[in-house]
Amino acid sequence: MASPEDGFVNGVYELLPGEPPACGGGQISCAVRDHRNGHRELIGVLAARDAPVRSVALGTLSGQAIENMILPIAHGVGRLPDGRSGMFVIQPRAVGQPVLDAAGRTEPWGERALIEHLIRPAALALDRLSHLGVTHRAIRGNNVFRPRAGSRITLGGAWAGPPGALQPSVFEPPYSAMCHPSGRGEGGSADDVYALGVLMLALAIGAVPLADLPPDEAIHRKLERGSYAALAGALRLPTSIADLARGMLAEDPDHRPPPVLLADPLAARSRRVAARPPPRAHTGLDIGGHTVWDARSLAYAAFRAPEEGMRLLRGPDIDMWLRRALGDPLLAARVDDAVRSAGSSHQAENGTADAGRLMHCIAALDPLAPCCWQGVALFPDGLGAMCAAADPQAGRSGLREKLTQLVQGDGLAVWAAAKGSRVDNALIHLDWRQSRVLLNIPGWAGGFPRLRYAQNPLLACQSALVGAGCVVRLHELLPALDANAQAAGARLVDAEIAAFISARMKGRLDAEFAVLAEEEAHEVDPPGVRGLAQLRVLARLAQSDPALHWSNIARAALPQAEAAVARWHAGSERAQRLERLRHAAQEGNLLAMLAALDDPASLHEDASGVDAAKGRIALLETTLSRIGSHRAMRRAAGRQTAQEIAAACGTILLVGVAVARTMF
Amino acid sequence: MAIRQSAAGGARRGGLIAMLQAVAAFVLLGALIFVGALPLLCLFLPAILALAVEREPGRPMTRTLLLFGTAGAWDPLSVVWQAGSPRGVEWMAMLDARAVVWAWLAQAAGWLLAEGIGLGLVLLADRETARIEAASRAEIAALTAEWNLGEVADRLP
């Protein structure tokens, strides 16, 4: 079967980078040919290393078909000729061009075209998608295609990256836009409806509204005025489109029309939600360089300037502003409770109690806000993708440390409690506790890397030991290690690989990784302990296909494995096992190498034998010491015996002489 | 002063003992001459010397010399025995040079036999001991090498 190194994905889909470039909605993509039937109307979208593909969506949508939406056909590891490799999502090539050009402009669409060619087909597709429990989260100008003028649109693929990660902030609800791109989470179909509403406005006026504003300013404006007013406030829109857009761009997801209702735009227009506009203060409050007039703008400003926000929240200004200027003493009391909250013991230990209080305050000020933690916002279901994005940035923004502190403390639980019935409190609690368990596992099998791989089943292993190869599944690890074994040296398992294996094997090799971490931490290696633990891990991986041999890995692992032979005391046994080990290494048979070293029964016999030998040696030593100390005694005994013999001889002689003289 | 007095007291006691020993020797010599034991003294002089010198319990060497000496001096002793009355003339008849030589040769043979057998037995015991020692060391070395017990080998005697 053709391998990823040959430019194939799953051995079937051939990547054709020389073909005309495919439109991947802003992601790296290339043309693909299905080798089974020669079908060329496919593209492969390459996921970034730190932005894993949507594993749940890919699993759910496998084999599905939704009209007017590009669904994934397959996914797997591939490599482009220029050396870029990673996870490719194979999907049909979009017909036509994006509805907005690269500058975000187009000819304005008419009312009928917007409803018949955009809203209705998109709503039907989103409704079908929501029934499958999946969201799209990639409705934007360059990812919605129209074959030709007057035809229905097709929603592009959205599966080769975290949900909403590539969305321009204007296409996202303000609470999603303020999140880290990888932390927006799966969201709900209401978020797709919002993006569709923004796209509808953009197509109605021929340009993306607020496109010239920085994202931060656009979010401020949306929060302060409301999304519809901020995006379409001064525009002259057809009444039906304005009514639709007002509902689709509601701040509260519960107030947006569901996709099934959008499929009948007349019904959607008639659905008026009595959403009360947010109360506005009669005096502004300066915070973080902005003057805020309402509670949710205050929450956003406190999130953007956490230190100043916490300082103001501790003082009397915000309390007075909430009570007197905004006229909301209940809100002021809730914020006061949040400011006075003690925080968890973990937060008190690592000095993040203030961050916890601020997050609590923001959640109290704006119940729709995401979890805002130390200047980073995310929704809990975006934690996995955030973990994947965090590692490369560990040295720059400390995102990894922030996420670690968030999970170690009770920030997510407090946020979920503040959100009340808007979120699934029990599910968030369960996920948070599971994440914290993984984070607290000591050694290489736990910690942040384990959490990252556990949260992202299709994230590539980020160890340097796998070289340039992309290892997503467990069975891809040994080939990558074998290809890179000569450069890697004797150490073939590091913390990243250990976390990767632990996450994929549900902790079945945690004992070996604990040994490896212990040896690494103390930099001592009792005879062969590290080598044997490493060999156990490698052999366990090789068990999936015992017929395959890994010569490079075996050769690299041999020096450390040889040290494990010293666990046997018997010289003959050692020599025999060393011979077996070297022979197996020459063949590249990791299982045979492990069998030569991992033999508890033989080790038990050896221990018994060495005890017997020690006993025998002790007995011989006693004999030798007795020989030394009894030498004089033996000589005295010899002389005494000689005297007795001589006396006996004398007696015999005397009797003989007497007899002889008497008789003769 | 006390040391000098103690040394003078020791010297006086030593002289007294020597004098008493000399008196005892004269008394014994007189008694021997009186009973006619001088010839016996001549015949068994090696055994008597051994009796004086030997310090081992039971005087085994003296016993051996007496046995061998008696066998060697059988003839003169039998003459005295058969004479019935131990008068000085018969006793002196024992002082025949040939009889004394035979008696002394017999005692020398006894001494040689006792010493020779003793030496032989000691040599045999040493040889057996050396064999056992070598075998034990070889076995310890083999066990140490086979079972990788270097620390045991280091503390061997």
Contacts between the chains, C-beta under 8 A, distances in Angstrom:
chain1	res1	chain2	res2	distance
A	566	B	148	7.9
A	569	B	147	4.5
A	569	B	148	4.7
A	569	B	149	7.2
A	570	B	146	6.1
A	570	B	147	6.0
A	570	B	148	7.6
A	571	B	145	6.3
A	571	B	146	5.0
A	571	B	147	7.3
A	571	B	148	6.3
A	572	B	146	6.9
A	574	B	148	7.5
A	609	B	147	6.8
A	610	B	147	5.0
A	610	B	149	7.3
A	613	B	143	4.7
A	613	B	146	7.2
A	613	B	147	4.4
A	613	B	149	6.7
A	614	B	147	7.8
A	614	B	149	6.8
A	614	B	152	6.8
A	616	B	139	7.5
A	616	B	143	6.2
A	617	B	140	5.4
A	617	B	143	5.5
A	617	B	144	7.2
A	617	B	149	7.1
A	617	B	152	5.6
A	620	B	136	4.4
A	620	B	137	8.0
A	620	B	139	5.9
A	620	B	140	5.2
A	621	B	140	7.2
A	621	B	156	6.8
A	621	B	157	7.0
A	623	B	132	7.0
A	623	B	136	5.4
A	624	B	133	6.2
A	624	B	136	5.4
A	624	B	137	7.1
A	624	B	156	7.8
A	624	B	157	5.7
A	625	B	157	6.2
A	627	B	129	5.4
A	627	B	132	6.5
A	627	B	133	5.3
A	628	B	157	7.0
A	631	B	126	7.9
A	631	B	129	7.1
A	634	B	122	7.7
A	634	B	125	4.8
A	634	B	129	7.1
A	635	B	122	4.9
A	635	B	125	7.1
A	637	B	125	8.0
A	638	B	118	6.0
A	638	B	121	3.6
A	638	B	122	4.4
A	638	B	124	7.7
A	638	B	125	5.4
A	639	B	118	4.2
A	639	B	121	7.5
A	639	B	122	7.1
A	640	B	60	7.1
A	641	B	117	7.7
A	641	B	118	7.8
A	641	B	121	5.8
A	642	B	114	5.7
A	642	B	115	7.4
A	642	B	116	7.8
A	642	B	117	3.7
A	642	B	118	3.3
A	642	B	119	7.8
A	642	B	120	7.5
A	642	B	121	5.5
A	643	B	60	3.6
A	643	B	61	6.6
A	643	B	63	7.8
A	643	B	64	6.4
A	643	B	114	5.4
A	643	B	118	7.1
A	644	B	60	7.3
A	645	B	113	8.0
A	645	B	114	7.8
A	645	B	117	5.1
A	646	B	60	7.9
A	646	B	64	4.5
A	646	B	110	6.2
A	646	B	113	4.8
A	646	B	114	3.5
A	646	B	117	6.0
A	647	B	60	6.6
A	647	B	63	5.5
A	647	B	64	5.2
A	647	B	67	6.3
A	647	B	114	8.0
A	649	B	110	7.8
A	649	B	113	5.9
A	650	B	63	7.7
A	650	B	64	5.2
A	650	B	66	7.9
A	650	B	67	3.0
A	650	B	68	4.8
A	650	B	71	6.9
A	650	B	110	5.5
A	651	B	67	5.8
A	653	B	67	7.2
A	653	B	68	6.5
A	653	B	71	4.6
A	653	B	106	7.8
A	654	B	67	5.4
A	654	B	68	7.8
A	654	B	70	5.5
A	654	B	71	4.2
A	654	B	74	7.8
A	656	B	71	7.7
A	657	B	71	4.5
A	657	B	74	4.8
A	658	B	71	7.9
A	658	B	74	6.6
A	661	B	74	5.7
A	661	B	75	7.2
A	661	B	78	6.4
